[in-house]
């Protein structure tokens, strides 16, 4: 004999047990922020005690929404993006939304394929970070599909975004280095064609140097955005006009540079100052801690999610720039020239 499936509890029974109206129970599942904490807690207690699970699939089909958003990031190996994910996921969960995530590895083809897969899963909207927002096939596809989306970290004149002002933050870092007596600065990054953030940071750094009367900032290009090359570093520092400070486009690259400088016998910050960009928590664990232009990654994720939910609620698209701050960690400081010592170290 076939066992009879257990009868599913209804919202009416939950409402009766909790002493509230069915409409209040519905709001607890769909718009929990509208309820008083005590009411929400009472309904949560009843649903957990009775083992009630709302039929989200059926409700989503009736409403034409899945209450799921997508989150497309380059990687979680970089703690900046991990913090962004946490901020977005927590904001979505509080609003009663689920999150589907994809990692692109900075590969445009993977990015496009993931975006289409998320569209096929009928997500309601998407938060994403791309390599270059100015010429991006994925963003064009999202526009054609009519899918609401918000960029995180990228700045764009054509798409809503949440970011810091990358140019202003880089300008401020150059001003700090200048105040410490540094005049010969080099900006270190991966290829600019694959990162509009690095490009904006270089522009801001050079604008700062020009305003402050410093020599034009040189640009040292590494093969990758988060890993430096010992050979390129050695060649750079062996030059007669070697810099006194390296401004790296992100914190992981700065940490890679510091590690390789140690292998070359170069002391940071005594021989050479190094600073980064991001404010990744791991940078504070270095000895000395990393000097960096910090951006609030968790807030970037949370704000991007909030703006996306606003769009889903019918509000107009909006962009937000969050504040940055310069963290004087200790890998950069007042410049005290030691030319003989530095030349010996770089020639090794």
C-alpha positions in Angstrom: 0.0 0.0 0.0 1.3 3.4 -1.0 2.0 5.7 2.0 -0.1 8.9 2.0 1.9 12.1 1.7 1.7 14.3 4.8 -0.8 17.1 4.6 0.9 20.5 4.1 0.2 23.2 6.7 -1.5 26.4 5.4 -0.9 30.0 6.1 -4.4 30.1 7.8 -3.2 27.5 10.4 0.0 29.5 11.0 -2.0 32.7 11.4 -4.5 31.0 13.9 -1.7 29.5 16.0 0.3 32.8 16.1 -2.8 34.9 16.7 -2.4 37.2 13.7 -4.1 37.6 10.3 -3.2 35.6 7.2 -2.0 38.8 5.6 0.4 39.4 8.4 1.8 35.9 8.0 2.2 36.6 4.2 4.1 39.8 5.0 6.4 37.8 7.3 7.5 35.7 4.4 7.5 38.3 1.7 8.3 41.6 3.3 9.5 40.9 6.9 10.9 44.4 7.3 7.3 45.7 7.5 6.5 43.9 10.7 7.4 44.7 14.2 10.2 42.5 15.5 8.0 40.9 18.2 5.3 40.0 15.6 7.9 38.6 13.3 9.5 36.6 16.1 6.2 35.1 17.1 5.4 33.9 13.6 9.0 32.5 13.2 8.5 30.5 16.4 5.3 29.0 15.2 6.5 28.1 11.7 9.6 26.5 13.2 7.7 24.6 15.8 5.2 23.3 13.3 7.7 22.7 10.6 6.0 25.0 8.1 7.7 25.9 4.9 6.1 28.4 2.5 5.6 27.3 -1.1 8.0 29.8 -2.6 7.9 28.2 -6.1 4.2 28.5 -6.4 4.1 32.0 -5.0 6.9 33.0 -7.3 5.1 31.7 -10.4 1.9 33.5 -9.4 3.8 36.8 -8.8 6.1 36.5 -11.9 9.1 36.7 -9.6 11.5 34.1 -8.2 12.7 36.2 -5.4 16.2 35.2 -6.4 19.0 37.6 -7.5 22.3 36.7 -9.2 25.8 37.7 -8.0 28.5 37.5 -10.6 32.1 38.1 -9.2 35.6 37.5 -10.6 36.8 35.4 -7.7 36.5 34.8 -4.0 40.3 34.2 -3.6 40.5 38.0 -3.3 39.1 38.9 0.1 37.6 42.1 -1.4 35.1 40.2 -3.4 34.4 37.7 -0.6 33.5 40.7 1.6 31.3 42.1 -1.2 29.5 38.7 -1.4 28.8 38.7 2.3 27.4 42.2 2.2 25.1 41.4 -0.8 24.0 38.0 0.5 23.1 39.3 4.0 21.1 42.2 2.5 19.3 39.9 0.1 18.5 37.4 2.9 17.1 40.1 5.2 14.7 41.1 2.3 13.6 37.5 1.8 15.6 36.9 -1.4 18.0 34.0 -2.3 21.3 34.5 -4.1 22.7 32.5 -7.0 26.4 33.2 -7.5 28.9 32.6 -10.3 32.7 33.2 -10.5 34.1 34.4 -13.8 37.9 34.3 -13.2 38.1 37.6 -15.2 37.3 35.6 -18.3 34.7 37.5 -20.5 33.5 34.3 -22.2 32.8 32.7 -18.8 31.2 35.9 -17.6 28.8 35.9 -20.6 27.9 32.2 -20.2 27.2 32.6 -16.5 25.1 35.7 -17.0 23.0 33.8 -19.6 22.7 30.8 -17.2 21.4 33.1 -14.5 18.9 34.7 -16.9 17.7 31.1 -17.8 17.2 30.4 -14.1 14.8 33.4 -14.1 16.6 35.5 -11.5 14.9 38.8 -10.8 18.1 40.9 -11.1 21.9 40.8 -11.0 24.7 42.4 -9.1 28.0 42.0 -11.0 31.6 43.1 -11.4 33.1 43.1 -14.9 36.5 43.8 -16.3 35.7 46.9 -18.3 32.2 48.4 -18.1 32.8 50.7 -21.1 32.9 47.8 -23.6 31.3 44.7 -22.2 29.2 42.2 -24.0 27.6 40.9 -20.9 26.2 44.3 -19.9 24.9 44.7 -23.5 23.1 41.3 -23.2 21.6 42.3 -19.9 20.2 45.4 -21.5 18.7 43.5 -24.4 17.1 41.0 -21.9 15.7 43.8 -19.8 17.2 42.4 -16.7 17.7 44.9 -13.9 21.4 45.0 -12.8 23.8 46.9 -10.6 27.6 47.1 -11.1 29.8 46.6 -8.0 33.3 48.3 -8.0 33.0 49.4 -11.7 32.1 53.0 -12.4 29.9 53.6 -15.5 28.1 56.4 -17.3 25.7 53.9 -18.8 24.9 51.5 -16.0 24.0 52.0 -12.4 26.8 51.1 -10.0 28.2 51.2 -6.5 31.8 52.0 -6.0 34.3 54.4 -4.5 35.7 57.3 -6.5 38.7 55.4 -7.7 40.4 58.5 -9.2 39.9 60.5 -6.0 41.2 57.7 -3.8 44.3 57.3 -5.9 44.8 61.1 -5.9 44.6 61.1 -2.0 47.2 58.3 -1.8 49.6 60.2 -4.0 49.0 63.3 -1.8 49.9 61.2 1.3 53.1 59.9 -0.3 54.0 63.4 -1.4 53.5 64.7 2.1 56.0 62.0 3.3 58.6 63.4 0.9 58.3 60.9 -2.0 58.7 62.4 -5.5 59.5 59.5 -7.8 56.4 57.2 -7.8 55.6 54.2 -9.9 52.1 52.8 -10.3 52.1 49.0 -10.5 49.2 47.0 -12.0 48.2 44.2 -14.4 47.1 45.0 -18.0 44.8 48.1 -18.0 42.7 46.6 -20.8 41.3 44.0 -18.4 40.5 46.4 -15.4 38.8 49.7 -15.7 39.4 50.1 -11.9 43.2 50.0 -12.4 42.9 52.4 -15.3 41.0 55.0 -13.2 43.4 54.6 -10.3 46.4 55.3 -12.6 44.5 58.4 -14.0 43.8 59.6 -10.4 47.4 59.0 -9.4 48.8 61.0 -12.3 46.3 63.8 -11.7 47.5 64.0 -8.1 51.2 64.1 -9.2 50.5 66.9 -11.7 48.5 68.9 -9.2 51.3 68.5 -6.6 54.1 69.3 -9.0 55.6 65.8 -8.9 57.2 64.1 -11.9 54.8 62.1 -14.1 54.1 58.8 -12.4 55.5 55.8 -14.3 53.5 52.7 -15.0 54.9 49.3 -14.4 52.7 46.5 -16.0 52.8 43.1 -14.4 51.5 40.0 -16.3 48.6 39.6 -13.8 46.6 41.9 -11.6 47.3 40.1 -8.3 50.8 38.7 -8.7 54.1 40.6 -9.5 57.1 39.4 -11.4 60.5 39.4 -9.7 62.3 40.0 -13.0 60.2 43.1 -13.7 60.7 44.4 -10.2 64.5 43.9 -10.4 64.7 45.8 -13.7 62.5 48.6 -12.4 64.6 49.1 -9.3 68.0 48.9 -11.0 67.2 52.0 -13.0 69.0 55.3 -12.3 65.6 56.9 -11.8 64.2 54.1 -9.6 61.2 55.1 -7.6 61.1 55.7 -3.9 57.5 54.4 -3.7 55.4 51.8 -5.5 51.6 52.4 -5.6 50.0 49.0 -6.4 46.5 48.9 -8.0 45.3 46.4 -5.4 46.3 45.0 -2.0 47.0 41.4 -3.3 49.4 42.8 -5.8 51.0 45.0 -3.1 51.5 42.0 -0.9 53.1 40.0 -3.7 55.4 42.9 -4.4 56.5 43.1 -0.8 57.2 39.4 -0.6 59.3 39.5 -3.7 61.2 42.6 -2.6 62.2 40.7 0.6 63.7 38.0 -1.6 65.6 40.7 -3.5 67.0 42.0 -0.2 64.9 45.2 -0.3 63.5 46.4 3.0 60.0 47.9 3.1 59.6 50.7 4.0 63.2 51.6 4.8 64.5 51.1 1.2 61.3 51.4 -0.6 57.7 52.4 0.2 54.8 50.2 -1.0 51.1 50.9 -0.8 48.0 49.2 -2.2 44.3 49.8 -2.9 41.3 48.0 -1.4 41.7 47.8 2.4 41.6 44.0 2.5 41.6 42.8 6.1 44.6 40.5 5.5 46.7 43.5 4.8 46.4 44.5 8.4 48.1 41.2 9.4 51.4 42.1 7.6 54.4 43.3 9.6 54.2 46.2 9.2 50.6 46.5 8.2 49.9 47.5 4.6 49.4 51.1 3.7 46.3 51.3 1.5 43.4 53.2 0.0 40.6 51.4 1.6 37.1 50.9 0.1 34.2 49.5 2.1 33.7 46.2 0.3 31.0 44.7 2.5 29.0 48.0 2.2 29.5 48.0 -1.6 27.8 44.6 -1.8 25.0 45.5 0.6 24.3 48.8 -1.1 24.4 47.2 -4.6 21.8 44.7 -3.4 19.7 47.4 -1.9 19.7 49.4 -5.1 18.8 46.3 -7.1 15.9 45.6 -4.8 14.8 49.2 -5.2 14.8 48.8 -9.0 12.7 45.6 -8.6 10.2 47.7 -6.6 9.9 50.1 -9.4 12.2 52.9 -8.3 14.5 54.5 -10.9 18.1 53.3 -11.4 20.6 55.0 -9.2 24.4 55.0 -8.7 26.2 55.5 -5.4 29.8 56.4 -4.6 30.8 55.3 -1.1 33.6 57.0 0.9 37.2 55.8 0.8 39.9 56.3 3.4 43.7 56.2 3.5 45.1 53.7 5.9 48.6 54.5 7.2 49.6 50.9 7.8 53.4 51.2 8.0 54.6 49.9 4.6 55.0 53.6 3.5 56.3 56.6 5.5 58.6 59.5 5.5 61.3 59.1 2.8 64.9 59.0 4.0 67.2 58.4 0.9 69.8 55.7 1.2 71.1 55.5 -2.3 74.2 53.4 -1.8 72.3 50.7 0.2 69.5 50.7 -2.4 71.9 50.4 -5.4 73.6 47.4 -3.8 70.4 45.7 -3.0 68.9 46.2 -6.5 72.0 45.0 -8.3 72.1 41.7 -6.4 
